[in-house]
Amino acid sequence: MKKSYVAGTIVLLALALTAYSERGAIMLKILPGALDKIMSQQPLAELPDGLHISLCGAGGPMPSDNRSGPCVAVMAGEQLFVVDAGTNGARNLGRMGFNQGKIEALFLTHFHSDHIDGLGEMAMLRWVADNNSGPLPVYGPAGVAEIISGFNRAYAQDAVHRTDHHGVAVAPPSGAGMSPKGFALPKIGESVTVYGNENLKIEMISADHFPVTPAVAYKFTYKGRSLLISGDTVKSPTIEKHSAGVDLLVHEALSTKLVVLMAESAARIGNPLREKLFNDIHDYHTTPVEAAEIARDARVGHLLYYHIVPPLMAPGMEAIWLEGVVEVFSDITLGQDGTSISLPANSREIIHQSSML
């Protein structure tokens, strides 16, 4: 019995060693089918008609393992939109199986670097992923034209190289870059419709991110469903007003307690610049509890936190960040890259999908 066991073990080890030594050849046989499956993914086609949201970036300006720069994908029926283009957002869309070439339009909430630093890559991937013949429309408050002009200039030579290399069938020159669609900042408490068709309405709403101005939120309404994306803001009566009764509130939040701890640490190690930086950011963001208060008072269906500040890097930090939230409003999700929620048309369902990453 013992000899048989030893012999069997030797055979298994030999097979394992053979498989390891031949792993390249084995992978070459498996890889074509796997690639076909990955490249044929069509998440939009698999979703029911309705409003759907996926976080292509759930973090803020500080690096995080599972929360990239601010980026929100919104699917309304068969149309794909993106709100903000933070670091890694365009790549996360691809990792989630979305064809960046199908992006209908991009909406900017404000012009802080962490919300715009992925614009060039987003526009480039959208152009060549689906041989788009027109530039990416970018909607935003007044000032968006200057932002887009700068990115277009920065990527102009890249566009020439891609057309020269891939040809006009893949990279038609007319599709390079972005085209700005600027709107005057809505009056406090009011909204302006910036995009619409028979079933969809997208509204721009003033947010309070002072001294950063302009800053806006966006509300999407489609076939009886609605969601609002706050952008960066303090707790705002205007955001609460326009969130009234929405199915999903996607709201930024900053934990004052954790950021104060970071400021105190910077002071202890003798880094006054970082101490000031951490102390400065308290006054133009919303705390997790304040966002929960908005969700409760506006009677929203669900609250999804994004633009999570600071990064939650260690065990126990999530508990500190969420301290006091469920006592105020319990229908919450702490977002991370890939978090996805579906709102099927003409229903009250709120479907939490497994992460798309």
Stockholm file with secondary structure:
# STOCKHOLM 1.0

chainA/1-357         MKKSYVAGTIVLLALALTAYSERGAIMLKILPGALDKIMSQQPLAELPDGLHISLCGAGGPMPSDNRSGPCVAVMAGEQLFVVDAGTNGARNLGRMGFNQGKIEALFLTHFHSDHIDGLGEMAMLRWVADNNSGPLPVYGPAGVAEIISGFNRAYAQDAVHRTDHHGVAVAPPSGAGMSPKGFALPKIGESVTVYGNENLKIEMISADHFPVTPAVAYKFTYKGRSLLISGDTVKSPTIEKHSAGVDLLVHEALSTKLVVLMAESAARIGNPLREKLFNDIHDYHTTPVEAAEIARDARVGHLLYYHIVPPLMAPGMEAIWLEGVVEVFSDITLGQDGTSISLPANSREIIHQSSML
#=GR chainA/1-357 SS CHHHHHHHHHHHHHHHHHHHHTHHHHHHHHHHHHHHHHHTCCHHHHSCSEEEEEEEECBCSSCCSSCCSSEEEEEETTEEEEECCCTTHHHHHHHTTCCGGGEEEEECSCCCHHHHTTHHHHHHHHHHHTTCSSCEEEEEETTHHHHHHHHHHHTHHHHHHHHHHHCTTTSCGGGSSEEEEEECCCCTTCEEEEEECSSEEEEEEECCBTTBCSCEEEEEEETTEEEEECCSCSSCHHHHHHHTTCSEEEEEEECHHHHHHHHHHHHHTTCHHHHHHHHHGGGGSCCHHHHHHHHHHHTCSEEEEEEEESCCCSTTHHHHHTTTTTTTCCCEEECCTTCEEEEETTSCCCEEECCCC
#=GC SS_cons         CHHHHHHHHHHHHHHHHHHHHTHHHHHHHHHHHHHHHHHTCCHHHHSCSEEEEEEEECBCSSCCSSCCSSEEEEEETTEEEEECCCTTHHHHHHHTTCCGGGEEEEECSCCCHHHHTTHHHHHHHHHHHTTCSSCEEEEEETTHHHHHHHHHHHTHHHHHHHHHHHCTTTSCGGGSSEEEEEECCCCTTCEEEEEECSSEEEEEEECCBTTBCSCEEEEEEETTEEEEECCSCSSCHHHHHHHTTCSEEEEEEECHHHHHHHHHHHHHTTCHHHHHHHHHGGGGSCCHHHHHHHHHHHTCSEEEEEEEESCCCSTTHHHHHTTTTTTTCCCEEECCTTCEEEEETTSCCCEEECCCC
//
